[in-house]
Amino acid sequence: MKIVDTNIVLRYLLNDSDDLSEKAAEILENSIVFLPNEVIAEIVYVLEKVYKVKKNNISSALSELFGYGNLEVNDFGVINEALRVYAERNLDFVDALLYAYHKLGKHEVYTFDKKLNNLLSS
């Protein structure tokens, strides 16, 4: 199995380095690759905090990327739900991911985070 790291996806999405973005495109468009949840979370964090990309743009870009069909994730339904909640609510992506595990997988989530607890209770 081939795994891509955060930098590959960032160079592809941001297209900010001719050489590296081209190599990233070759990998992401022509290979079957796995994106671990940890990498997805880091991509979201870097795009939001470092590059100041809006949440809905991050969610849209990643949803489109996952639609390519050659990118594999752990649980596509959970990731899609987390991206939806992340774009719509004032939650960070990891909290949105925890909510998605709760909603779709019926997992019980323990947290001291008030915003997340409120969402889990609704």
N, CA and C atoms as an extended XYZ file, in Angstrom:
366
Properties=species:S:1:pos:R:3:atomname:S:1:resname:S:1:resid:I:1 pbc="F F F"
N         0.833       -1.181        0.000 N   MET     1
C         0.000        0.000        0.000 CA  MET     1
C         0.881        1.249        0.000 C   MET     1
N         0.477        2.218       -0.791 N   LYS     2
C         1.203        3.485       -0.864 CA  LYS     2
C         0.457        4.513       -0.019 C   LYS     2
N         1.190        5.220        0.824 N   ILE     3
C         0.626        6.251        1.688 CA  ILE     3
C         1.241        7.586        1.297 C   ILE     3
N         0.405        8.616        1.214 N   VAL     4
C         0.925        9.963        0.953 CA  VAL     4
C         0.891       10.770        2.244 C   VAL     4
N         1.850       11.669        2.360 N   ASP     5
C         1.891       12.514        3.557 CA  ASP     5
C         1.237       13.861        3.264 C   ASP     5
N         1.170       14.665        4.270 N   THR     6
C         0.520       15.967        4.201 CA  THR     6
C         1.114       16.842        3.108 C   THR     6
N         2.435       16.866        2.996 N   ASN     7
C         3.084       17.750        2.029 CA  ASN     7
C         2.707       17.450        0.590 C   ASN     7
N         2.508       16.188        0.268 N   ILE     8
C         2.090       15.830       -1.095 CA  ILE     8
C         0.732       16.466       -1.389 C   ILE     8
N        -0.206       16.296       -0.474 N   VAL     9
C        -1.553       16.825       -0.687 CA  VAL     9
C        -1.544       18.357       -0.680 C   VAL     9
N        -0.786       18.953        0.214 N   LEU    10
C        -0.711       20.421        0.252 CA  LEU    10
C        -0.143       20.989       -1.043 C   LEU    10
N         0.946       20.410       -1.541 N   ARG    11
C         1.527       20.925       -2.786 CA  ARG    11
C         0.519       20.793       -3.918 C   ARG    11
N        -0.244       19.719       -3.916 N   TYR    12
C        -1.248       19.503       -4.957 CA  TYR    12
C        -2.371       20.536       -4.853 C   TYR    12
N        -2.919       20.697       -3.659 N   LEU    13
C        -4.053       21.606       -3.468 CA  LEU    13
C        -3.660       23.073       -3.641 C   LEU    13
N        -2.499       23.431       -3.123 N   LEU    14
C        -2.072       24.828       -3.166 CA  LEU    14
C        -1.399       25.204       -4.481 C   LEU    14
N        -0.844       24.207       -5.172 N   ASN    15
C        -0.146       24.426       -6.442 CA  ASN    15
C         0.842       25.592       -6.318 C   ASN    15
N         1.662       25.530       -5.279 N   ASP    16
C         2.551       26.650       -4.958 CA  ASP    16
C         4.032       26.384       -5.236 C   ASP    16
N         4.319       25.281       -5.881 N   SER    17
C         5.698       24.963       -6.236 CA  SER    17
C         5.664       24.177       -7.541 C   SER    17
N         6.124       24.786       -8.618 N   ASP    18
C         6.005       24.148       -9.934 CA  ASP    18
C         6.465       22.700       -9.926 C   ASP    18
N         7.668       22.466       -9.460 N   ASP    19
C         8.245       21.128       -9.490 CA  ASP    19
C         7.510       20.174       -8.549 C   ASP    19
N         7.347       20.586       -7.298 N   LEU    20
C         6.724       19.698       -6.311 CA  LEU    20
C         5.225       19.516       -6.568 C   LEU    20
N         4.558       20.553       -7.013 N   SER    21
C         3.127       20.437       -7.303 CA  SER    21
C         2.887       19.488       -8.471 C   SER    21
N         3.767       19.530       -9.439 N   GLU    22
C         3.660       18.624      -10.579 CA  GLU    22
C         3.878       17.171      -10.145 C   GLU    22
N         4.864       16.940       -9.304 N   LYS    23
C         5.109       15.586       -8.787 CA  LYS    23
C         3.937       15.110       -7.941 C   LYS    23
N         3.385       16.007       -7.138 N   ALA    24
C         2.225       15.658       -6.311 CA  ALA    24
C         1.028       15.296       -7.185 C   ALA    24
N         0.815       16.058       -8.250 N   ALA    25
C        -0.291       15.766       -9.166 CA  ALA    25
C        -0.116       14.392       -9.807 C   ALA    25
N         1.096       14.081      -10.205 N   GLU    26
C         1.375       12.767      -10.801 CA  GLU    26
C         0.996       11.652       -9.827 C   GLU    26
N         1.373       11.813       -8.582 N   ILE    27
C         1.080       10.793       -7.566 CA  ILE    27
C        -0.422       10.704       -7.306 C   ILE    27
N        -1.055       11.843       -7.023 N   LEU    28
C        -2.460       11.834       -6.604 CA  LEU    28
C        -3.434       11.544       -7.748 C   LEU    28
N        -3.046       11.826       -8.954 N   GLU    29
C        -3.942       11.591      -10.078 CA  GLU    29
C        -3.735       10.241      -10.749 C   GLU    29
N        -2.592        9.604      -10.499 N   ASN    30
C        -2.279        8.379      -11.246 CA  ASN    30
C        -1.916        7.171      -10.398 C   ASN    30
N        -2.083        7.258       -9.096 N   SER    31
C        -1.728        6.144       -8.224 CA  SER    31
C        -2.870        5.886       -7.254 C   SER    31
N        -2.967        4.659       -6.822 N   ILE    32
C        -3.886        4.335       -5.732 CA  ILE    32
C        -3.101        4.548       -4.450 C   ILE    32
N        -3.575        5.489       -3.638 N   VAL    33
C        -2.857        5.848       -2.420 CA  VAL    33
C        -3.818        5.899       -1.237 C   VAL    33
N        -3.255        5.735       -0.073 N   PHE    34
C        -4.009        5.761        1.177 CA  PHE    34
C        -3.704        7.037        1.929 C   PHE    34
N        -4.757        7.680        2.428 N   LEU    35
C        -4.621        8.883        3.251 CA  LEU    35
C        -5.114        8.541        4.663 C   LEU    35
N        -4.206        8.346        5.607 N   PRO    36
C        -4.633        8.072        6.983 CA  PRO    36
C        -5.362        9.274        7.575 C   PRO    36
N        -6.238        9.022        8.530 N   ASN    37
C        -6.976       10.105        9.188 CA  ASN    37
C        -6.036       11.138        9.797 C   ASN    37
N        -4.901       10.694       10.296 N   GLU    38
C        -3.926       11.612       10.887 CA  GLU    38
C        -3.414       12.611        9.854 C   GLU    38
N        -3.210       12.147        8.643 N   VAL    39
C        -2.744       13.017        7.565 CA  VAL    39
C        -3.846       13.990        7.168 C   VAL    39
N        -5.073       13.501        7.090 N   ILE    40
C        -6.202       14.373        6.753 CA  ILE    40
C        -6.335       15.477        7.797 C   ILE    40
N        -6.232       15.113        9.070 N   ALA    41
C        -6.332       16.109       10.148 CA  ALA    41
C        -5.220       17.141       10.037 C   ALA    41
N        -4.017       16.704        9.697 N   GLU    42
C        -2.910       17.647        9.564 CA  GLU    42
C        -3.104       18.562        8.351 C   GLU    42
N        -3.621       18.022        7.268 N   ILE    43
C        -3.902       18.833        6.082 CA  ILE    43
C        -4.883       19.948        6.444 C   ILE    43
N        -5.955       19.571        7.125 N   VAL    44
C        -6.968       20.549        7.519 CA  VAL    44
C        -6.351       21.612        8.423 C   VAL    44
N        -5.579       21.179        9.402 N   TYR    45
C        -4.966       22.114       10.344 CA  TYR    45
C        -4.045       23.109        9.625 C   TYR    45
N        -3.187       22.614        8.768 N   VAL    46
C        -2.223       23.481        8.071 CA  VAL    46
C        -2.954       24.447        7.136 C   VAL    46
N        -3.941       23.949        6.399 N   LEU    47
C        -4.677       24.840        5.500 CA  LEU    47
C        -5.395       25.944        6.275 C   LEU    47
N        -6.003       25.577        7.401 N   GLU    48
C        -6.753       26.573        8.175 CA  GLU    48
C        -5.843       27.524        8.934 C   GLU    48
N        -4.870       26.992        9.657 N   LYS    49
C        -4.077       27.819       10.566 CA  LYS    49
C        -2.891       28.507        9.897 C   LYS    49
N        -2.244       27.841        8.973 N   VAL    50
C        -1.056       28.411        8.331 CA  VAL    50
C        -1.433       29.213        7.083 C   VAL    50
N        -2.267       28.620        6.228 N   TYR    51
C        -2.610       29.270        4.966 CA  TYR    51
C        -3.905       30.076        5.030 C   TYR    51
N        -4.596       30.024        6.174 N   LYS    52
C        -5.811       30.825        6.406 CA  LYS    52
C        -6.915       30.561        5.375 C   LYS    52
N        -7.019       29.302        4.955 N   VAL    53
C        -8.078       28.902        4.035 CA  VAL    53
C        -9.362       28.736        4.842 C   VAL    53
N       -10.473       29.189        4.298 N   LYS    54
C       -11.756       29.087        4.985 CA  LYS    54
C       -12.201       27.629        5.081 C   LYS    54
N       -12.893       27.330        6.172 N   LYS    55
C       -13.329       25.958        6.445 CA  LYS    55
C       -14.138       25.347        5.303 C   LYS    55
N       -15.081       26.110        4.767 N   ASN    56
C       -15.902       25.540        3.692 CA  ASN    56
C       -15.072       25.255        2.439 C   ASN    56
N       -14.033       26.064        2.186 N   ASN    57
C       -13.149       25.797        1.039 CA  ASN    57
C       -12.299       24.557        1.268 C   ASN    57
N       -11.850       24.372        2.505 N   ILE    58
C       -11.083       23.163        2.845 CA  ILE    58
C       -11.961       21.942        2.663 C   ILE    58
N       -13.152       21.999        3.214 N   SER    59
C       -14.075       20.874        3.112 CA  SER    59
C       -14.377       20.539        1.653 C   SER    59
N       -14.650       21.545        0.851 N   SER    60
C       -14.953       21.327       -0.571 CA  SER    60
C       -13.770       20.730       -1.327 C   SER    60
N       -12.585       21.280       -1.073 N   ALA    61
C       -11.387       20.796       -1.780 CA  ALA    61
C       -11.094       19.346       -1.435 C   ALA    61
N       -11.193       19.002       -0.158 N   LEU    62
C       -10.909       17.620        0.234 CA  LEU    62
C       -12.001       16.674       -0.245 C   LEU    62
N       -13.244       17.099       -0.189 N   SER    63
C       -14.334       16.255       -0.698 CA  SER    63
C       -14.148       15.973       -2.185 C   SER    63
N       -13.756       16.996       -2.920 N   GLU    64
C       -13.496       16.815       -4.350 CA  GLU    64
C       -12.321       15.863       -4.574 C   GLU    64
N       -11.268       16.047       -3.790 N   LEU    65
C       -10.099       15.182       -3.901 CA  LEU    65
C       -10.463       13.724       -3.626 C   LEU    65
N       -11.275       13.490       -2.595 N   PHE    66
C       -11.668       12.121       -2.260 CA  PHE    66
C       -12.572       11.516       -3.326 C   PHE    66
N       -13.171       12.356       -4.127 N   GLY    67
C       -14.025       11.867       -5.197 CA  GLY    67
C       -13.271       11.309       -6.382 C   GLY    67
N       -11.962       11.461       -6.396 N   TYR    68
C       -11.165       10.953       -7.519 CA  TYR    68
C       -11.282        9.438       -7.670 C   TYR    68
N       -11.525        8.748       -6.590 N   GLY    69
C       -11.704        7.299       -6.656 CA  GLY    69
C       -10.451        6.490       -6.414 C   GLY    69
N        -9.296        7.082       -6.539 N   ASN    70
C        -8.055        6.350       -6.319 CA  ASN    70
C        -7.445        6.658       -4.950 C   ASN    70
N        -8.107        7.513       -4.177 N   LEU    71
C        -7.629        7.845       -2.834 CA  LEU    71
C        -8.456        7.070       -1.819 C   LEU    71
N        -7.777        6.315       -1.001 N   GLU    72
C        -8.458        5.506       -0.006 CA  GLU    72
C        -8.293        6.136        1.370 C   GLU    72
N        -9.363        6.092        2.160 N   VAL    73
C        -9.344        6.563        3.537 CA  VAL    73
C        -9.907        5.450        4.420 C   VAL    73
N        -9.694        5.596        5.739 N   ASN    74
C       -10.156        4.564        6.671 CA  ASN    74
C       -11.649        4.338        6.599 C   ASN    74
N       -12.430        5.364        6.732 N   ASP    75
C       -13.883        5.256        6.736 CA  ASP    75
C       -14.433        6.472        6.010 C   ASP    75
N       -14.719        6.285        4.750 N   PHE    76
C       -15.128        7.389        3.885 CA  PHE    76
C       -16.353        8.119        4.434 C   PHE    76
N       -17.325        7.391        4.945 N   GLY    77
C       -18.530        8.002        5.496 CA  GLY    77
C       -18.230        8.906        6.673 C   GLY    77
N       -17.357        8.446        7.566 N   VAL    78
C       -16.977        9.239        8.737 CA  VAL    78
C       -16.228       10.491        8.305 C   VAL    78
N       -15.304       10.358        7.379 N   ILE    79
C       -14.536       11.512        6.898 CA  ILE    79
C       -15.461       12.528        6.229 C   ILE    79
N       -16.372       12.061        5.385 N   ASN    80
C       -17.295       12.979        4.722 CA  ASN    80
C       -18.185       13.707        5.725 C   ASN    80
N       -18.687       12.993        6.719 N   GLU    81
C       -19.515       13.624        7.745 CA  GLU    81
C       -18.694       14.632        8.541 C   GLU    81
N       -17.471       14.272        8.877 N   ALA    82
C       -16.602       15.185        9.620 CA  ALA    82
C       -16.325       16.452        8.814 C   ALA    82
N       -16.077       16.325        7.530 N   LEU    83
C       -15.842       17.507        6.683 CA  LEU    83
C       -17.090       18.380        6.600 C   LEU    83
N       -18.259       17.761        6.533 N   ARG    84
C       -19.509       18.520        6.486 CA  ARG    84
C       -19.702       19.313        7.777 C   ARG    84
N       -19.553       18.630        8.919 N   VAL    85
C       -19.739       19.277       10.218 CA  VAL    85
C       -18.679       20.353       10.432 C   VAL    85
N       -17.455       20.065       10.054 N   TYR    86
C       -16.351       21.021       10.175 CA  TYR    86
C       -16.661       22.313        9.415 C   TYR    86
N       -17.225       22.191        8.226 N   ALA    87
C       -17.534       23.371        7.413 CA  ALA    87
C       -18.722       24.156        7.968 C   ALA    87
N       -19.642       23.469        8.621 N   GLU    88
C       -20.878       24.107        9.072 CA  GLU    88
C       -20.840       24.613       10.505 C   GLU    88
N       -19.984       24.062       11.337 N   ARG    89
C       -19.987       24.386       12.767 CA  ARG    89
C       -18.688       25.050       13.189 C   ARG    89
N       -18.722       25.616       14.369 N   ASN    90
C       -17.523       26.218       14.942 CA  ASN    90
C       -16.757       25.165       15.743 C   ASN    90
N       -16.298       24.141       15.050 N   LEU    91
C       -15.520       23.052       15.649 CA  LEU    91
C       -14.236       22.870       14.868 C   LEU    91
N       -13.204       22.407       15.543 N   ASP    92
C       -12.018       22.044       14.774 CA  ASP    92
C       -12.262       20.678       14.136 C   ASP    92
N       -11.402       20.286       13.225 N   PHE    93
C       -11.654       19.075       12.451 CA  PHE    93
C       -11.639       17.821       13.318 C   PHE    93
N       -10.758       17.736       14.281 N   VAL    94
C       -10.694       16.534       15.118 CA  VAL    94
C       -11.987       16.376       15.912 C   VAL    94
N       -12.537       17.477       16.422 N   ASP    95
C       -13.823       17.395       17.120 CA  ASP    95
C       -14.931       16.979       16.154 C   ASP    95
N       -14.895       17.491       14.944 N   ALA    96
C       -15.871       17.094       13.934 CA  ALA    96
C       -15.733       15.609       13.619 C   ALA    96
N       -14.511       15.130       13.590 N   LEU    97
C       -14.251       13.704       13.357 CA  LEU    97
C       -14.814       12.861       14.500 C   LEU    97
N       -14.595       13.298       15.730 N   LEU    98
C       -15.155       12.580       16.884 CA  LEU    98
C       -16.683       12.556       16.821 C   LEU    98
N       -17.271       13.676       16.454 N   TYR    99
C       -18.720       13.721       16.304 CA  TYR    99
C       -19.178       12.727       15.231 C   TYR    99
N       -18.478       12.675       14.113 N   ALA   100
C       -18.851       11.750       13.034 CA  ALA   100
C       -18.756       10.301       13.490 C   ALA   100
N       -17.747        9.964       14.267 N   TYR   101
C       -17.654        8.605       14.826 CA  TYR   101
C       -18.858        8.319       15.717 C   TYR   101
N       -19.263        9.312       16.489 N   HIS   102
C       -20.421        9.162       17.378 CA  HIS   102
C       -21.702        8.986       16.560 C   HIS   102
N       -21.897        9.863       15.595 N   LYS   103
C       -23.136        9.854       14.817 CA  LYS   103
C       -23.267        8.602       13.950 C   LYS   103
N       -22.226        8.279       13.220 N   LEU   104
C       -22.314        7.177       12.258 CA  LEU   104
C       -21.971        5.813       12.861 C   LEU   104
N       -21.006        5.814       13.803 N   GLY   105
C       -20.573        4.545       14.370 CA  GLY   105
C       -21.169        4.246       15.723 C   GLY   105
N       -21.980        5.188       16.218 N   LYS   106
C       -22.621        5.037       17.534 CA  LYS   106
C       -21.599        4.900       18.656 C   LYS   106
N       -20.426        5.503       18.472 N   HIS   107
C       -19.390        5.473       19.502 CA  HIS   107
C       -19.727        6.500       20.579 C   HIS   107
N       -19.458        6.152       21.809 N   GLU   108
C       -19.624        7.098       22.898 CA  GLU   108
C       -18.335        7.901       23.007 C   GLU   108
N       -18.461        9.208       23.052 N   VAL   109
C       -17.301       10.098       23.086 CA  VAL   109
C       -17.276       10.812       24.434 C   VAL   109
N       -16.153       10.740       25.115 N   TYR   110
C       -15.952       11.451       26.375 CA  TYR   110
C       -15.084       12.671       26.107 C   TYR   110
N       -15.558       13.825       26.538 N   THR   111
C       -14.809       15.053       26.310 CA  THR   111
C       -15.188       16.104       27.344 C   THR   111
N       -14.280       17.024       27.605 N   PHE   112
C       -14.568       18.188       28.425 CA  PHE   112
C       -14.905       19.401       27.553 C   PHE   112
N       -14.797       19.255       26.241 N   ASP   113
C       -15.055       20.331       25.296 CA  ASP   113
C       -16.556       20.632       25.268 C   ASP   113
N       -16.941       21.840       25.665 N   LYS   114
C       -18.353       22.204       25.774 CA  LYS   114
C       -19.057       22.210       24.413 C   LYS   114
N       -18.406       22.764       23.388 N   LYS   115
C       -19.034       22.813       22.064 CA  LYS   115
C       -19.289       21.403       21.538 C   LYS   115
N       -18.293       20.537       21.706 N   LEU   116
C       -18.458       19.171       21.234 CA  LEU   116
C       -19.515       18.455       22.045 C   LEU   116
N       -19.512       18.619       23.368 N   ASN   117
C       -20.525       17.985       24.210 CA  ASN   117
C       -21.934       18.424       23.824 C   ASN   117
N       -22.094       19.703       23.537 N   ASN   118
C       -23.409       20.205       23.119 CA  ASN   118
C       -23.862       19.533       21.821 C   ASN   118
N       -22.954       19.398       20.885 N   LEU   119
C       -23.292       18.765       19.611 CA  LEU   119
C       -23.596       17.278       19.810 C   LEU   119
N       -22.819       16.618       20.650 N   LEU   120
C       -23.035       15.188       20.908 CA  LEU   120
C       -24.382       14.954       21.584 C   LEU   120
N       -24.826       15.905       22.379 N   SER   121
C       -26.084       15.771       23.118 CA  SER   121
C       -27.307       16.090       22.271 C   SER   121
N       -27.091       16.784       21.160 N   SER   122
C       -28.254       17.198       20.345 CA  SER   122
C       -28.774       16.086       19.475 C   SER   122
